[in-house]
Structure formats: C-alpha cells, structure tokens
Amino acid sequence: MWLVRRTGRSTTAAAEPATTLWATAAEKATRFCGARELLLKGAERLDAQGSERLHKALFDGDPCDEVADCWTAKEKIRSVFQTDHPDQASDLLDDAIE
C-alpha cells in the first residue's frame, strides 16, 4: 500500500505495510482482553475500580461505541428479567428496544 505524505513544500510517497495503518486482528482482540470479565458482569456487581477500568477500556478501545452499545443493551435486558412486576418489565423492555 502506498502512503503519500505532504510536509511543507515537498510531497513524498512511500510503501508502508498495512499493519502500520490499521490494527491487526490480534491488536483488536487485546484491546478488551483485560475487560472481558468486566463486560460479562452486571453493572451492580462492579466496584468503583472495576467500573473505572471498564469505562477506560471502552473509551480507549471502542472508538465507534459498538461494544459500549452492546453492553448497555445487555444491562437493559438484564433489568427486564430482574423485576417481579409485569408492568415495570414491560416499561423496561420498551426502554431496551428504543
């Protein structure tokens, strides 16, 4: 792949390996390696340190908020199953769908 760089008045073109431009699959997988257990826990089971680690991992490794959106949806669905009241469950489910 060719990469064109423009600095000042000169323009240079150089071949650069694709791994310097995009993260490899291994790098993508390791972004959340330390946060996997945190992503599987319920929000109410995270202490302050765990919550901070989770939010830092999501901020650093999830630029498009895809994982954060999935985690939020998981937590909303969990809240539906945790309630004993059908009316409240219906409202929580509507909130999860939105």
PyMOL commands that set and color helices and strands:
alter all, ss='L'
color gray80, all
select helices_A, chain A and resi 18-21+25-31+36-40+43-45+48-61+66-82+86-97
alter helices_A, ss='H'
color red, helices_A
select strands_A, chain A and resi 2-7+10-15
alter strands_A, ss='S'
color yellow, strands_A
deselect
rebuild
show_as cartoon
